[in-house]
Amino acid sequence: MNRELAASAAGGKAMPDIAAPEAASLSAPAPRRRFGGRLLHALLVVIMLELGLVLLILPWTRDWNTNFWTLRWPQVWKYWVSPYTRGVISGLGLLNLWYGTEEIVPHGGGAASPRGKTRI
């Protein structure tokens, strides 16, 4: 049908098929480099899990009370040692741990993820 449209646009003359020689000369596509993607994904998961553990535990240790910020600005100390502030920071740690474990666990439902890309 495309040739008929091209022929009618060219005044009844058949136009040569330009895409056919290029398609025949192309070889198989190069294999995707998946090792680098997997390595970066593993590194991201490790960083998220470590950061999550640090943010979960650090606010409840003795080191949290004596640090650069509280020694430099003493007026910040009462907010820094507040259980609410510590809870918020620990909550961020829990979010990092949850997201890190979500990246590890493969989700069912086929080879494609909900975003349409293949999970590595």
DRENMAR-992762 format. One record per residue (C-alpha): residue in three letters; x, y, z. Coordinates in steps of 0.05 Angstrom, whole numbers, plus 5000, padded with zeros to 4 digits. Last residue first. Example, Ala and Ser with C-alpha at 12.3 -4.5 7.8 and 13.67 -1.06 7.14 Angstrom:
BEGIN
SER527349795143;ALA524649105156;
END
This chain:
BEGIN
ILE536048735717;ARG528648875709;THR526248935637;LYS523249605623;GLY515749755617;ARG515350185679;PRO511149645714;SER517149175706;ALA517548695648;ALA519447965653;GLY512747735679;GLY508147875738;GLY512647775797;HIS516948315830;PRO524248165841;VAL526648335912;ILE533148735913;GLU530349415893;GLU524749355943;THR530049195997;GLY533549855983;TYR526950235982;TRP525049956050;LEU531850086080;ASN531950806053;LEU524850926080;LEU526850646148;GLY532851116150;LEU528251706133;GLY523951486192;SER530151476236;ILE531452206216;VAL524252386232;GLY524452016298;ARG530852366319;THR527753036304;TYR521552856344;PRO525752576402;SER528953266408;VAL536553236412;TRP537653676351;TYR532154176369;LYS535154326437;TRP542154336407;VAL540754856354;GLN542055426403;PRO548955146416;TRP551355306346;ARG558455066333;LEU558354506384;THR551454266363;TRP553254276289;PHE560153956296;ASN557853356337;THR556253176409;ASN549052946418;TRP548852456359;ASP555152116382;ARG551451836444;THR547051406400;TRP539651456384;PRO540251896322;LEU545451416293;ILE541150786288;LEU536050906233;LEU540051406193;VAL546150946194;LEU542050336175;GLY538550696118;LEU545150966092;GLU547950266091;LEU541849976056;MET541550536004;ILE549050485990;VAL548649735981;VAL542549795934;LEU545950325892;LEU552249905886;ALA548149305864;HIS544649725811;LEU551350005787;LEU554149295781;ARG547849055745;GLY548149625696;GLY555549505683;PHE554348765672;ARG548548885624;ARG552249135564;ARG547149015509;PRO549048555453;ALA550348895386;PRO544648875338;ALA544748335285;SER547648565219;LEU545049125176;SER546249065102;ALA539348775087;ALA535749335124;GLU539749855086;PRO538149545019;ALA530649515035;ALA529650215063;ILE530150584997;ASP524650224959;PRO524850514889;MET519050964868;ALA513950704819;LYS511651224769;GLY504351424770;GLY505552174780;ALA510452114838;ALA505052184891;SER500951624860;ALA507051174859;ALA508751344932;LEU501651184953;GLU501650534915;ARG508450354943;ASN505850475014;MET500050005000;
END
